[in-house]
Amino acid sequence: MIKYTEDHEWIRVEGGHAVVGITHHAQDALGDVVFVELPEVGATLVPKAVAGVVESVKAAADVYMPVSGKIVEVNEALRADPSLANSDPMGAGWFFKVELSQPGEIDALMDEAAYQSFSG
């Protein structure tokens, strides 16, 4: 199950962890991604905290933490090849993995239908 934020992040729960990235809409709005700043492994963040930065040829944008939790892994392949955020934002272009501290927070996020309505 994938959920979405109003800031155009997606989150997919896989067991006790969740994978986070930016949506197709976000990468399309940004254009060609040229740099990503990923969070520190071990950092504990709350919803809406800045977890990273994505820079494109057009703009820079913060990547926000969708839920409370601890960063357990970052996508080193994305750091090496930021264009993965454009070519496969929902797959190989993921940003980080989170150990959920408040799993119920996922329920407050949008499902795909709600996100499609929101993002137009």
N, C-alpha and C positions, 0 to 999 in steps of 0.2 A: 504494500500500500504506500503510495506516494502522497504527501501533503505539500501545500504551498503556502508561502507567506506573501503579505502585501508588498514586501520589498523584493519579490521575484527570486527567492531562494526556494529550492525543493528539498525535501527530507524524506528519506526512505528508511524505515525501520527494518533491521536485519538482526533478529535475536535481541540481545541486550544493547546493541549498538545501533546507531543511525548514521547514514551517509548523507552528506549535505553538498549541494552544488547550486549553480545558478540556472535559471530556466532558459528555454529557447527564446522566450520574449526578451529576457535580460541581455543575452548575448547578441540578439538581433539589434536591439537598441544601442548597444555599446559599439558594435562593429568589430573589426579585427582586434582580438585581445593580444597584447604584446608583453604583458607582465602581470604576474599574480603575487600577492603577498599573502602567505598562509599563516595561520595561528601557530603558536608554540604548542608542541605536544606536552600534555600535562596541565595546560591552562584550564581553569574552570571559569566558565562564562555563563551569563544569564541571558534570557531572551532580549533581543534588540541590541545587545552589546556588539561592537564592531569586532568581527572575527578575522577579517582580512580585507584586502583591497584587490580590485581588478582594474587594470588600466588597458585602455584601447587606444587606437589612433585618434579617436574622437573625444574620449573622456576618461575620467577615473571615477570609480564608484566603490563605496564600502560594501562589504559582504557582511551581513548581520547574522548573529546566532539565532536560529529559530526557536530553540528550546534551552532549558538549563542542562548543563552537563560538562564533562571533562573531555578535552580533545585527546583522543587516543592514537590518532594517525593522521598524517597529511599526505596529500597526493604529490609525491616527489616527481612523478612523470609530468604532472601539470606544471610544476615549477620549471622543469627543464623544457617543456614545450607548451607554453600558454595557449597556443592555438587549439588545443584539445577542448578548451572551454567553448570554442565556436563549432568545431567539427562534431563533437559528441558530448554536449553539455549534460545530458542525462545519464551518460555512461562513463567512458574513460576520462571525461573532463570533470569528475567530481572533485571537490575541494578538500574536505576533511571528514573524519569519522568521530562520532561523539558517543561517550558512555552516558546514557540518560540518567539524570538524577531525579527528574519529575516526569515519568513517562506519560502521565495524563495530559501534559501540555500539548502533546501531539493532537489531541482531540479538538483543540481550539483552532487549529489551522485549517485552511481551505482544502477541500477535495478538488479533484481535477475539474469537475463541472463548475464549481464556484470560482475557481481560479480563471477558467476560460472566460466566464462572464466578467470577472474583475478586470482582466488584462485586455479584453476586447479582441 
